[in-house]
Each structure stands twice: as C-alpha cells, then as structure tokens.
Amino acid sequence: MNYWLFKSEPDEYSIDDLAAEPDQVGRWDGIRNYQARNFLRDQVAVGDGVLFYHSACKVPAVVGTAEVEKAAYPDPAQFDGQSAYFDPKASAEAPRWFCVDIRWRSRFARPVPLADIKHDPLLQEMVLVKQGRLSIQPVTEREWQYLLRLGRDS
C-alpha cells in the first residue's frame, strides 16, 4: 500500500463534494502535469491511501482522507472538445492523460494547514514542503500516520 497527497481547489472539487458523490466515489481527473500524470498512471493503485488537500484557498490544508477505488484509466475530458481539459494531441489509441476514482473515507476534525506543515520539524521532508506545486505527490507512511493524528486532534 502506498500513500498520496492529492490537491484540489475547494471551489472546483472539495472533500465535501467527494463525500456527496453517489457511493462517495468520485473521479480524480483534469491532471495536466506530466510528473503527476506519471504517478497516477504508473504508481497509484487500488487501496492506496489519499490525503485530500485543499489548495489555492484562504487556508490551504490537508482536510481529510480517501482511498483509491479504481486504478488509472484514460481521462475522458482529454477527448471532449468542450472541456477545459481537452487535448487535441490525445487519442483513444494514444491517451496522454489519466485519472483514478477515489472513495471518501474521512473529514479531519481539524484541518492541518500548510503553514503548520511547513513549520513542523517532523514534516520537513514532505514533497509538499519541497515541491509544493505538484498536484499528486507521494507521502511516506510515517507522514501519513502523523498527519492522521494531527487531523484527529481537535
């Protein structure tokens, strides 16, 4: 089992939006960064844990957890000419972009703000601290367990 941090702008898709999905399962799509795409396509697997992170908002923070429900498959938006995520270079035979389905697991009692993460000596090696703009990033088991504890403390 691996652990990941997935970033989303809450006005686009929030932890509450995921919780409101039928069966609490939603498609994680729209990834248009090659490194994040490669993680989704090559490493993210069914059963992996996901830290749900709200970005580009007043208080960016880890706000809850999810689990990968369905492994990578071609992102349908790349083929839709009306979508903001359309890619004219993509084809069904040679898709360029991938997505996964995730299932809601929990909402933290206390979101863990980015500012706290950056100042916590135990989290200084997180990809979030070192390469903050990456929308899909690996998390170590130690970081996962620690963040779960921080999010449960109210």
mmCIF file of the C-alpha atoms, coordinates in Angstrom:
data_MODEL
# 
_entry.id   MODEL 
# 
loop_
_atom_site.group_PDB 
_atom_site.id 
_atom_site.type_symbol 
_atom_site.label_atom_id 
_atom_site.label_alt_id 
_atom_site.label_comp_id 
_atom_site.label_asym_id 
_atom_site.label_entity_id 
_atom_site.label_seq_id 
_atom_site.pdbx_PDB_ins_code 
_atom_site.Cartn_x 
_atom_site.Cartn_y 
_atom_site.Cartn_z 
_atom_site.occupancy 
_atom_site.B_iso_or_equiv 
_atom_site.pdbx_formal_charge 
_atom_site.auth_seq_id 
_atom_site.auth_comp_id 
_atom_site.auth_asym_id 
_atom_site.auth_atom_id 
_atom_site.pdbx_PDB_model_num 
ATOM 1   C CA . MET A 1 1   ? 0.000   0.000  0.000   1.00 0.00 ? 1   MET A CA 1 
ATOM 2   C CA . ASN A 1 2   ? 1.212   3.487  -0.880  1.00 0.00 ? 2   ASN A CA 1 
ATOM 3   C CA . TYR A 1 3   ? 0.111   6.881  0.368   1.00 0.00 ? 3   TYR A CA 1 
ATOM 4   C CA . TRP A 1 4   ? -0.519  10.030 -1.634  1.00 0.00 ? 4   TRP A CA 1 
ATOM 5   C CA . LEU A 1 5   ? -1.496  13.652 -1.273  1.00 0.00 ? 5   LEU A CA 1 
ATOM 6   C CA . PHE A 1 6   ? -3.992  14.843 -3.906  1.00 0.00 ? 6   PHE A CA 1 
ATOM 7   C CA . LYS A 1 7   ? -4.539  18.593 -4.258  1.00 0.00 ? 7   LYS A CA 1 
ATOM 8   C CA . SER A 1 8   ? -7.768  20.238 -5.306  1.00 0.00 ? 8   SER A CA 1 
ATOM 9   C CA . GLU A 1 9   ? -9.092  23.759 -5.190  1.00 0.00 ? 9   GLU A CA 1 
ATOM 10  C CA . PRO A 1 10  ? -12.158 23.511 -2.939  1.00 0.00 ? 10  PRO A CA 1 
ATOM 11  C CA . ASP A 1 11  ? -14.255 25.753 -5.192  1.00 0.00 ? 11  ASP A CA 1 
ATOM 12  C CA . GLU A 1 12  ? -13.588 23.225 -8.007  1.00 0.00 ? 12  GLU A CA 1 
ATOM 13  C CA . TYR A 1 13  ? -13.870 19.961 -6.037  1.00 0.00 ? 13  TYR A CA 1 
ATOM 14  C CA . SER A 1 14  ? -13.771 19.708 -2.250  1.00 0.00 ? 14  SER A CA 1 
ATOM 15  C CA . ILE A 1 15  ? -13.728 16.921 0.313   1.00 0.00 ? 15  ILE A CA 1 
ATOM 16  C CA . ASP A 1 16  ? -17.434 17.651 0.833   1.00 0.00 ? 16  ASP A CA 1 
ATOM 17  C CA . ASP A 1 17  ? -18.085 17.247 -2.903  1.00 0.00 ? 17  ASP A CA 1 
ATOM 18  C CA . LEU A 1 18  ? -16.437 13.821 -2.761  1.00 0.00 ? 18  LEU A CA 1 
ATOM 19  C CA . ALA A 1 19  ? -18.487 12.849 0.302   1.00 0.00 ? 19  ALA A CA 1 
ATOM 20  C CA . ALA A 1 20  ? -21.675 13.887 -1.569  1.00 0.00 ? 20  ALA A CA 1 
ATOM 21  C CA . GLU A 1 21  ? -20.919 11.736 -4.649  1.00 0.00 ? 21  GLU A CA 1 
ATOM 22  C CA . PRO A 1 22  ? -23.042 8.627  -5.240  1.00 0.00 ? 22  PRO A CA 1 
ATOM 23  C CA . ASP A 1 23  ? -21.447 5.872  -3.135  1.00 0.00 ? 23  ASP A CA 1 
ATOM 24  C CA . GLN A 1 24  ? -18.936 8.570  -2.052  1.00 0.00 ? 24  GLN A CA 1 
ATOM 25  C CA . VAL A 1 25  ? -16.769 7.743  -5.096  1.00 0.00 ? 25  VAL A CA 1 
ATOM 26  C CA . GLY A 1 26  ? -15.528 10.419 -7.480  1.00 0.00 ? 26  GLY A CA 1 
ATOM 27  C CA . ARG A 1 27  ? -13.263 10.698 -10.491 1.00 0.00 ? 27  ARG A CA 1 
ATOM 28  C CA . TRP A 1 28  ? -9.934  12.457 -9.891  1.00 0.00 ? 28  TRP A CA 1 
ATOM 29  C CA . ASP A 1 29  ? -9.379  13.988 -13.303 1.00 0.00 ? 29  ASP A CA 1 
ATOM 30  C CA . GLY A 1 30  ? -8.017  17.059 -15.008 1.00 0.00 ? 30  GLY A CA 1 
ATOM 31  C CA . ILE A 1 31  ? -4.381  16.334 -14.142 1.00 0.00 ? 31  ILE A CA 1 
ATOM 32  C CA . ARG A 1 32  ? -2.230  18.080 -16.747 1.00 0.00 ? 32  ARG A CA 1 
ATOM 33  C CA . ASN A 1 33  ? 1.243   17.850 -15.248 1.00 0.00 ? 33  ASN A CA 1 
ATOM 34  C CA . TYR A 1 34  ? 3.465   15.065 -16.582 1.00 0.00 ? 34  TYR A CA 1 
ATOM 35  C CA . GLN A 1 35  ? 5.026   14.123 -13.237 1.00 0.00 ? 35  GLN A CA 1 
ATOM 36  C CA . ALA A 1 36  ? 1.605   13.952 -11.531 1.00 0.00 ? 36  ALA A CA 1 
ATOM 37  C CA . ARG A 1 37  ? 0.239   12.025 -14.542 1.00 0.00 ? 37  ARG A CA 1 
ATOM 38  C CA . ASN A 1 38  ? 3.084   9.518  -14.270 1.00 0.00 ? 38  ASN A CA 1 
ATOM 39  C CA . PHE A 1 39  ? 2.343   8.943  -10.587 1.00 0.00 ? 39  PHE A CA 1 
ATOM 40  C CA . LEU A 1 40  ? -1.340  8.336  -11.419 1.00 0.00 ? 40  LEU A CA 1 
ATOM 41  C CA . ARG A 1 41  ? -0.608  6.102  -14.382 1.00 0.00 ? 41  ARG A CA 1 
ATOM 42  C CA . ASP A 1 42  ? 2.327   4.102  -13.049 1.00 0.00 ? 42  ASP A CA 1 
ATOM 43  C CA . GLN A 1 43  ? 2.195   4.011  -9.245  1.00 0.00 ? 43  GLN A CA 1 
ATOM 44  C CA . VAL A 1 44  ? -1.188  4.892  -7.747  1.00 0.00 ? 44  VAL A CA 1 
ATOM 45  C CA . ALA A 1 45  ? -3.026  1.615  -7.063  1.00 0.00 ? 45  ALA A CA 1 
ATOM 46  C CA . VAL A 1 46  ? -6.368  0.399  -5.758  1.00 0.00 ? 46  VAL A CA 1 
ATOM 47  C CA . GLY A 1 47  ? -6.406  0.555  -1.967  1.00 0.00 ? 47  GLY A CA 1 
ATOM 48  C CA . ASP A 1 48  ? -3.780  3.288  -1.675  1.00 0.00 ? 48  ASP A CA 1 
ATOM 49  C CA . GLY A 1 49  ? -4.450  5.981  0.917   1.00 0.00 ? 49  GLY A CA 1 
ATOM 50  C CA . VAL A 1 50  ? -5.044  9.582  -0.167  1.00 0.00 ? 50  VAL A CA 1 
ATOM 51  C CA . LEU A 1 51  ? -4.674  12.747 1.876   1.00 0.00 ? 51  LEU A CA 1 
ATOM 52  C CA . PHE A 1 52  ? -7.178  15.230 0.452   1.00 0.00 ? 52  PHE A CA 1 
ATOM 53  C CA . TYR A 1 53  ? -5.604  18.686 0.313   1.00 0.00 ? 53  TYR A CA 1 
ATOM 54  C CA . HIS A 1 54  ? -7.447  21.954 -0.347  1.00 0.00 ? 54  HIS A CA 1 
ATOM 55  C CA . SER A 1 55  ? -5.194  24.325 -2.314  1.00 0.00 ? 55  SER A CA 1 
ATOM 56  C CA . ALA A 1 56  ? -5.468  27.852 -3.730  1.00 0.00 ? 56  ALA A CA 1 
ATOM 57  C CA . CYS A 1 57  ? -7.779  28.940 -0.926  1.00 0.00 ? 57  CYS A CA 1 
ATOM 58  C CA . LYS A 1 58  ? -7.595  31.175 2.146   1.00 0.00 ? 58  LYS A CA 1 
ATOM 59  C CA . VAL A 1 59  ? -6.055  28.428 4.314   1.00 0.00 ? 59  VAL A CA 1 
ATOM 60  C CA . PRO A 1 60  ? -4.518  25.614 2.242   1.00 0.00 ? 60  PRO A CA 1 
ATOM 61  C CA . ALA A 1 61  ? -4.704  22.447 4.327   1.00 0.00 ? 61  ALA A CA 1 
ATOM 62  C CA . VAL A 1 62  ? -4.989  18.675 4.474   1.00 0.00 ? 62  VAL A CA 1 
ATOM 63  C CA . VAL A 1 63  ? -8.692  18.248 5.230   1.00 0.00 ? 63  VAL A CA 1 
ATOM 64  C CA . GLY A 1 64  ? -9.391  14.512 5.116   1.00 0.00 ? 64  GLY A CA 1 
ATOM 65  C CA . THR A 1 65  ? -8.720  11.129 3.583   1.00 0.00 ? 65  THR A CA 1 
ATOM 66  C CA . ALA A 1 66  ? -9.816  8.992  0.682   1.00 0.00 ? 66  ALA A CA 1 
ATOM 67  C CA . GLU A 1 67  ? -8.850  5.648  -0.815  1.00 0.00 ? 67  GLU A CA 1 
ATOM 68  C CA . VAL A 1 68  ? -8.102  4.765  -4.419  1.00 0.00 ? 68  VAL A CA 1 
ATOM 69  C CA . GLU A 1 69  ? -11.121 2.833  -5.701  1.00 0.00 ? 69  GLU A CA 1 
ATOM 70  C CA . LYS A 1 70  ? -10.165 2.363  -9.367  1.00 0.00 ? 70  LYS A CA 1 
ATOM 71  C CA . ALA A 1 71  ? -6.679  2.380  -10.901 1.00 0.00 ? 71  ALA A CA 1 
ATOM 72  C CA . ALA A 1 72  ? -5.622  4.695  -13.713 1.00 0.00 ? 72  ALA A CA 1 
ATOM 73  C CA . TYR A 1 73  ? -7.678  4.896  -16.889 1.00 0.00 ? 73  TYR A CA 1 
ATOM 74  C CA . PRO A 1 74  ? -7.711  7.463  -19.713 1.00 0.00 ? 74  PRO A CA 1 
ATOM 75  C CA . ASP A 1 75  ? -9.184  10.780 -18.594 1.00 0.00 ? 75  ASP A CA 1 
ATOM 76  C CA . PRO A 1 76  ? -12.321 11.227 -20.749 1.00 0.00 ? 76  PRO A CA 1 
ATOM 77  C CA . ALA A 1 77  ? -12.013 15.030 -20.608 1.00 0.00 ? 77  ALA A CA 1 
ATOM 78  C CA . GLN A 1 78  ? -8.977  14.938 -22.899 1.00 0.00 ? 78  GLN A CA 1 
ATOM 79  C CA . PHE A 1 79  ? -11.236 13.769 -25.752 1.00 0.00 ? 79  PHE A CA 1 
ATOM 80  C CA . ASP A 1 80  ? -14.070 16.274 -25.114 1.00 0.00 ? 80  ASP A CA 1 
ATOM 81  C CA . GLY A 1 81  ? -13.678 19.376 -27.274 1.00 0.00 ? 81  GLY A CA 1 
ATOM 82  C CA . GLN A 1 82  ? -15.972 21.306 -24.903 1.00 0.00 ? 82  GLN A CA 1 
ATOM 83  C CA . SER A 1 83  ? -13.870 20.529 -21.815 1.00 0.00 ? 83  SER A CA 1 
ATOM 84  C CA . ALA A 1 84  ? -11.256 22.847 -20.337 1.00 0.00 ? 84  ALA A CA 1 
ATOM 85  C CA . TYR A 1 85  ? -9.084  19.711 -20.167 1.00 0.00 ? 85  TYR A CA 1 
ATOM 86  C CA . PHE A 1 86  ? -9.388  18.864 -23.878 1.00 0.00 ? 86  PHE A CA 1 
ATOM 87  C CA . ASP A 1 87  ? -6.096  17.850 -25.510 1.00 0.00 ? 87  ASP A CA 1 
ATOM 88  C CA . PRO A 1 88  ? -6.110  17.807 -29.331 1.00 0.00 ? 88  PRO A CA 1 
ATOM 89  C CA . LYS A 1 89  ? -2.955  15.644 -29.318 1.00 0.00 ? 89  LYS A CA 1 
ATOM 90  C CA . ALA A 1 90  ? -4.661  12.858 -27.345 1.00 0.00 ? 90  ALA A CA 1 
ATOM 91  C CA . SER A 1 91  ? -6.459  9.959  -29.000 1.00 0.00 ? 91  SER A CA 1 
ATOM 92  C CA . ALA A 1 92  ? -8.229  6.832  -27.792 1.00 0.00 ? 92  ALA A CA 1 
ATOM 93  C CA . GLU A 1 93  ? -5.335  4.807  -29.209 1.00 0.00 ? 93  GLU A CA 1 
ATOM 94  C CA . ALA A 1 94  ? -2.714  7.002  -27.517 1.00 0.00 ? 94  ALA A CA 1 
ATOM 95  C CA . PRO A 1 95  ? -4.198  8.758  -24.477 1.00 0.00 ? 95  PRO A CA 1 
ATOM 96  C CA . ARG A 1 96  ? -1.948  11.342 -22.846 1.00 0.00 ? 96  ARG A CA 1 
ATOM 97  C CA . TRP A 1 97  ? -3.779  11.927 -19.564 1.00 0.00 ? 97  TRP A CA 1 
ATOM 98  C CA . PHE A 1 98  ? -5.125  9.599  -16.888 1.00 0.00 ? 98  PHE A CA 1 
ATOM 99  C CA . CYS A 1 99  ? -7.426  9.718  -13.903 1.00 0.00 ? 99  CYS A CA 1 
ATOM 100 C CA . VAL A 1 100 ? -8.379  7.480  -10.984 1.00 0.00 ? 100 VAL A CA 1 
ATOM 101 C CA . ASP A 1 101 ? -11.501 7.042  -8.903  1.00 0.00 ? 101 ASP A CA 1 
ATOM 102 C CA . ILE A 1 102 ? -11.291 7.695  -5.175  1.00 0.00 ? 102 ILE A CA 1 
ATOM 103 C CA . ARG A 1 103 ? -13.649 6.886  -2.300  1.00 0.00 ? 103 ARG A CA 1 
ATOM 104 C CA . TRP A 1 104 ? -14.248 9.305  0.588   1.00 0.00 ? 104 TRP A CA 1 
ATOM 105 C CA . ARG A 1 105 ? -13.001 7.967  3.930   1.00 0.00 ? 105 ARG A CA 1 
ATOM 106 C CA . SER A 1 106 ? -12.915 10.827 6.443   1.00 0.00 ? 106 SER A CA 1 
ATOM 107 C CA . ARG A 1 107 ? -13.006 14.539 7.061   1.00 0.00 ? 107 ARG A CA 1 
ATOM 108 C CA . PHE A 1 108 ? -10.475 15.725 9.625   1.00 0.00 ? 108 PHE A CA 1 
ATOM 109 C CA . ALA A 1 109 ? -11.812 17.143 12.887  1.00 0.00 ? 109 ALA A CA 1 
ATOM 110 C CA . ARG A 1 110 ? -9.082  19.755 12.494  1.00 0.00 ? 110 ARG A CA 1 
ATOM 111 C CA . PRO A 1 111 ? -7.654  20.599 9.049   1.00 0.00 ? 111 PRO A CA 1 
ATOM 112 C CA . VAL A 1 112 ? -3.856  20.613 9.028   1.00 0.00 ? 112 VAL A CA 1 
ATOM 113 C CA . PRO A 1 113 ? -2.800  23.916 7.445   1.00 0.00 ? 113 PRO A CA 1 
ATOM 114 C CA . LEU A 1 114 ? 0.156   24.192 5.093   1.00 0.00 ? 114 LEU A CA 1 
ATOM 115 C CA . ALA A 1 115 ? 1.730   26.759 7.438   1.00 0.00 ? 115 ALA A CA 1 
ATOM 116 C CA . ASP A 1 116 ? 1.744   24.180 10.258  1.00 0.00 ? 116 ASP A CA 1 
ATOM 117 C CA . ILE A 1 117 ? 3.174   21.509 7.957   1.00 0.00 ? 117 ILE A CA 1 
ATOM 118 C CA . LYS A 1 118 ? 5.987   23.820 6.826   1.00 0.00 ? 118 LYS A CA 1 
ATOM 119 C CA . HIS A 1 119 ? 6.923   24.613 10.436  1.00 0.00 ? 119 HIS A CA 1 
ATOM 120 C CA . ASP A 1 120 ? 6.713   21.060 11.774  1.00 0.00 ? 120 ASP A CA 1 
ATOM 121 C CA . PRO A 1 121 ? 10.194  19.509 12.054  1.00 0.00 ? 121 PRO A CA 1 
ATOM 122 C CA . LEU A 1 122 ? 8.705   16.033 11.503  1.00 0.00 ? 122 LEU A CA 1 
ATOM 123 C CA . LEU A 1 123 ? 7.316   17.039 8.093   1.00 0.00 ? 123 LEU A CA 1 
ATOM 124 C CA . GLN A 1 124 ? 10.276  18.894 6.579   1.00 0.00 ? 124 GLN A CA 1 
ATOM 125 C CA . GLU A 1 125 ? 10.994  16.099 4.095   1.00 0.00 ? 125 GLU A CA 1 
ATOM 126 C CA . MET A 1 126 ? 7.444   16.019 2.682   1.00 0.00 ? 126 MET A CA 1 
ATOM 127 C CA . VAL A 1 127 ? 7.169   16.570 -1.053  1.00 0.00 ? 127 VAL A CA 1 
ATOM 128 C CA . LEU A 1 128 ? 4.548   19.200 -0.178  1.00 0.00 ? 128 LEU A CA 1 
ATOM 129 C CA . VAL A 1 129 ? 7.251   21.244 1.555   1.00 0.00 ? 129 VAL A CA 1 
ATOM 130 C CA . LYS A 1 130 ? 9.960   20.649 -1.051  1.00 0.00 ? 130 LYS A CA 1 
ATOM 131 C CA . GLN A 1 131 ? 7.920   20.652 -4.283  1.00 0.00 ? 131 GLN A CA 1 
ATOM 132 C CA . GLY A 1 132 ? 4.716   22.385 -3.289  1.00 0.00 ? 132 GLY A CA 1 
ATOM 133 C CA . ARG A 1 133 ? 3.100   22.863 -6.695  1.00 0.00 ? 133 ARG A CA 1 
ATOM 134 C CA . LEU A 1 134 ? 2.836   19.171 -7.593  1.00 0.00 ? 134 LEU A CA 1 
ATOM 135 C CA . SER A 1 135 ? -0.847  18.131 -7.517  1.00 0.00 ? 135 SER A CA 1 
ATOM 136 C CA . ILE A 1 136 ? -0.278  14.383 -6.951  1.00 0.00 ? 136 ILE A CA 1 
ATOM 137 C CA . GLN A 1 137 ? 2.593   13.516 -4.646  1.00 0.00 ? 137 GLN A CA 1 
ATOM 138 C CA . PRO A 1 138 ? 3.820   10.566 -2.607  1.00 0.00 ? 138 PRO A CA 1 
ATOM 139 C CA . VAL A 1 139 ? 3.586   10.590 1.177   1.00 0.00 ? 139 VAL A CA 1 
ATOM 140 C CA . THR A 1 140 ? 5.577   8.277  3.443   1.00 0.00 ? 140 THR A CA 1 
ATOM 141 C CA . GLU A 1 141 ? 3.762   6.012  5.891   1.00 0.00 ? 141 GLU A CA 1 
ATOM 142 C CA . ARG A 1 142 ? 5.292   7.981  8.774   1.00 0.00 ? 142 ARG A CA 1 
ATOM 143 C CA . GLU A 1 143 ? 3.986   11.277 7.300   1.00 0.00 ? 143 GLU A CA 1 
ATOM 144 C CA . TRP A 1 144 ? 0.570   9.662  6.692   1.00 0.00 ? 144 TRP A CA 1 
ATOM 145 C CA . GLN A 1 145 ? 0.246   8.400  10.282  1.00 0.00 ? 145 GLN A CA 1 
ATOM 146 C CA . TYR A 1 146 ? 1.452   11.689 11.747  1.00 0.00 ? 146 TYR A CA 1 
ATOM 147 C CA . LEU A 1 147 ? -0.947  13.782 9.658   1.00 0.00 ? 147 LEU A CA 1 
ATOM 148 C CA . LEU A 1 148 ? -3.837  11.492 10.593  1.00 0.00 ? 148 LEU A CA 1 
ATOM 149 C CA . ARG A 1 149 ? -3.041  12.109 14.266  1.00 0.00 ? 149 ARG A CA 1 
ATOM 150 C CA . LEU A 1 150 ? -2.833  15.874 13.729  1.00 0.00 ? 150 LEU A CA 1 
ATOM 151 C CA . GLY A 1 151 ? -6.152  15.883 11.859  1.00 0.00 ? 151 GLY A CA 1 
ATOM 152 C CA . ARG A 1 152 ? -7.933  13.914 14.557  1.00 0.00 ? 152 ARG A CA 1 
ATOM 153 C CA . ASP A 1 153 ? -6.840  16.270 17.341  1.00 0.00 ? 153 ASP A CA 1 
ATOM 154 C CA . SER A 1 154 ? -9.459  18.914 17.850  1.00 0.00 ? 154 SER A CA 1 
# 
